[in-house]
Amino acid sequence: MFNKKKTPQTFSFLAADILIKGEIQCEGELHLDGMVEGKVCAQHIAVGESGKVKGNIEAQSVEIKGTVEGTISADKVAIEKTANVHGDVIHDTLSMEAGAVVEGSLTHKHQNTNVTPIEPTKTSEAQ
């Protein structure tokens, strides 16, 4: 019961001089300083300042400092001041620094189906 072993998180790094064409799937954390043309999926994705992704990104958390041309879908998205995002961002939580460029829509992942809309209160009739 107390001796449960945790599976180690993997960390992968793509250097600035690497170009990958195709889909990337990673179980752990992925840091991109190079260029990827294709879909990128991982638990956590960090796009460094020199990193560029031409394709969609799916992860639990994403940190963008470089360029993304495609849809970002993650529970937690952090867009830093050096980021250029050309595509939609689908998120649960979002942080964006001043100076970041985002051209696309920002959409909250979860619809509020259990929230009751607020009705305007009736004011007393004019006398």
C-alpha positions in Angstrom: 0.0 0.0 0.0 2.7 2.5 0.9 5.4 1.1 -1.4 3.7 2.0 -4.7 6.3 2.9 -7.3 5.7 5.9 -9.4 6.5 5.6 -13.1 9.2 8.1 -14.0 8.2 11.0 -16.2 10.1 11.1 -19.5 11.6 14.3 -20.7 12.3 14.8 -24.4 14.1 17.8 -26.0 14.2 18.8 -29.7 17.2 21.1 -30.3 17.0 24.2 -32.5 18.7 22.5 -35.5 16.1 19.7 -35.7 13.2 19.6 -38.2 10.6 16.9 -37.9 7.8 16.3 -40.4 5.1 14.1 -39.0 3.2 13.4 -35.8 5.0 13.4 -32.4 3.5 11.6 -29.4 5.2 11.7 -26.0 4.1 10.2 -22.7 5.8 12.8 -20.6 7.3 16.3 -21.1 8.4 17.6 -24.5 10.5 20.8 -25.0 10.7 22.1 -28.6 13.4 24.5 -29.7 13.4 23.1 -33.3 10.6 23.0 -35.9 7.8 20.5 -36.2 5.5 20.2 -39.1 2.6 18.0 -37.8 0.5 17.2 -34.8 2.2 17.2 -31.4 0.8 15.3 -28.4 2.3 15.0 -24.9 1.5 15.5 -21.3 3.4 18.8 -21.1 4.7 20.7 -24.1 7.0 23.7 -24.0 7.7 25.6 -27.2 10.9 27.6 -26.7 11.6 31.0 -28.2 13.3 29.4 -31.2 10.7 26.7 -31.5 8.1 26.5 -34.2 5.1 24.2 -34.6 3.1 24.1 -37.9 0.3 21.8 -36.7 -2.1 21.2 -33.8 -0.9 20.8 -30.2 -2.7 18.6 -27.7 -1.6 18.3 -24.1 -2.5 18.7 -20.4 -0.4 21.8 -20.2 1.3 24.0 -22.8 3.8 26.8 -22.4 4.5 28.8 -25.6 7.4 31.1 -26.0 7.9 30.5 -29.8 5.6 30.3 -32.8 2.6 28.0 -33.3 0.6 27.8 -36.5 -2.4 25.6 -35.6 -4.9 24.8 -32.8 -3.7 24.5 -29.2 -5.9 22.3 -27.0 -4.9 21.9 -23.3 -6.2 22.1 -19.8 -3.6 24.8 -18.9 -2.1 27.1 -21.5 0.6 29.8 -20.8 1.4 32.2 -23.6 4.6 34.1 -22.9 5.4 37.6 -24.2 7.7 36.3 -27.0 5.0 34.0 -28.4 3.3 34.2 -31.8 0.2 32.0 -32.0 -1.7 31.8 -35.3 -4.7 29.6 -34.5 -7.3 28.8 -32.0 -6.6 28.2 -28.3 -8.9 25.8 -26.5 -8.2 25.8 -22.8 -9.4 25.3 -19.2 -7.1 27.9 -17.7 -5.2 30.5 -19.7 -2.5 33.0 -18.9 -1.1 35.4 -21.4 1.7 37.9 -21.0 1.6 41.4 -22.4 3.4 41.4 -25.8 2.2 38.0 -26.9 0.6 37.8 -30.3 -2.5 35.6 -30.7 -4.5 35.6 -34.0 -7.4 33.2 -33.4 -10.2 32.5 -31.0 -9.9 31.7 -27.3 -12.4 29.1 -26.2 -13.0 27.7 -22.8 -13.0 23.9 -22.9 -15.8 23.1 -20.5 -19.3 24.4 -21.2 -21.1 25.7 -18.1 -24.2 23.5 -18.4 -24.8 23.5 -14.7 -24.8 27.3 -14.3 -28.1 29.1 -14.0 -28.1 32.3 -16.0 -28.7 35.5 -14.0 -32.0 37.1 -14.7 -32.2 40.9 -14.5 -34.1 41.9 -11.4 -37.3 43.7 -11.8 -37.1 47.3 -10.6 -40.0 49.0 -8.9 -42.4 50.4 -11.4 -42.0 54.0 -12.3 -44.3 56.3 -10.4 
